[in-house]
Amino acid sequence: MKYLLEIVIYIIALVISLIIVVKSADVFVDNLVDIGSALGISQIILGVTASAIGTSLPEFGSALIATLSGSVDIGVGTVIGSNIWNIAGILGISATVAGVIRTNKQGLTRDWMMTLITGLILLFFMFFGDINWIASIVMITVYCFYLWLLIKAERKNKQETVVDEKDRDFRSMDQISPEKKSINKKTIGFTILGLLGLIVGCRILVFSAVELASIAGIPEMIMGLFTLAIGTSIPELVVTLSSAMKGLHDLSIGTVLGSNTFNILIGIGIPALVMSVPVEPLSLSFDAPVMIFVTILLMVLIRTGKMKLNRIGGIILIATYISYAILRIFIFS
Amino acid sequence: MYEKILVATMGEYMDEIIEHTLNILTDKPVEIIGVYVVETSVPFLTPKKVKEMMGTELRSKGEEILDSLAQEFQSPSHYMVNFRRVLLEGNPADEIVNLAEKEEVDLIILGTGKNIVDKKLLGSVSEKVVHSAPCTILLVRTS
């Protein structure tokens, strides 16, 4: 009875802390963009960075806090688990519900290639044992390069839009010009509040997950790979699903691939800068290869669907995720 | 026969909707209101910046769709048509019905073509409009 009560309390703490983490990440990024805007940073840079990190902060925060507090398996598990769930789970559900997710060839090739390269970089460093500061510097550098690619693509896109709008004489230039606001105390206050909420929320989240794992006798890696990975990916799920249903296909697939790149390069890259991140053998032999497999499977399904991820593709992805979860939880764990 | 027609589209079935609208026109003057509704609702925990981005993308998509309608209905061959464009935000079915009531239109034209699985998973704007429309409706069946 006592154990049951403890489990219920930790589950409640897990759910509440997840909501705190997700909302805090949102408040933090939102106000940080306002500060960046007031400081005169380009709207393109702010927009690209905010959308790239906005949905991934919960994974990053949880992975960082877990690693720093000694629960390394939860940290690495959250990152790899999120990446598998993002593609096989979230894109699978979104394509099944929306019926189809169309892709833009140029953007898809860039983001997919980056996601694949990122997975291979992680696998490469995992072969050498612990992920250390050298891997960290490579990962952070690669992420900066990816951000530069995104900013370049967005700049080109905006320039083309201006030309189109001028032709149609429809909108004015000021709609895409940087909008400079002043920094007020409220913005700074909310930024700090968001950051604090993120730190405290992630700490409670990791603590609840560790305690739940201990009481229920579940390995910490499994908690990271499934519970925290799926929980911290709620923003990706709501954004990907709702944008697929509204027909905003680029946003839908871009959110998932951008998040996967961020999760590894920053979610593991930053903690590895502070301390050496140990690698569990099963992560090297099973989880990371599955992550790369679902990334390749996604492209195969899109190619066979004539550059669309259709409902059958979505069902195949969901079936792949369920198979992985069953194998990982009941057979390999 | 119809003096004021509301043509509602979410970007799908555009060609079929335009074709059927043109088919019912006569030489008599007619006012056509093209409407696109930006669906602003997002699930709980959607990041604010992403919500704003979705709104911007959908408004831009809506303007493009209304441009296409305007291009078709304002062509010289359709001299009898007085075309107006309306971009609204909210629940598509509610907004279409409200606009039809406010403008006192004689006919609403919209497309329908979702299969039963899509209807269950995504819902159907046309079905909701059918249940509460204040006037006659022409549902264009599409493949």
Interface residues (C-beta under 8 A of the other chain):
Chain A: I19 V22 K23 A25 D26 V29 D30 V33 G47 A50 S51 G54 T55 T96 V97 A98 G99 R168 F170 I234 P235 V238 V239 L241 S242 S243 M245 K246 G247 L248 L251 T255 R311
Chain B: M10 G11 E39 V42 P43 F44 L45 T46 P47 K48 K49 V50 M53 M54 E57 L58 K61 E63 D67 V117 D118 L121 L122
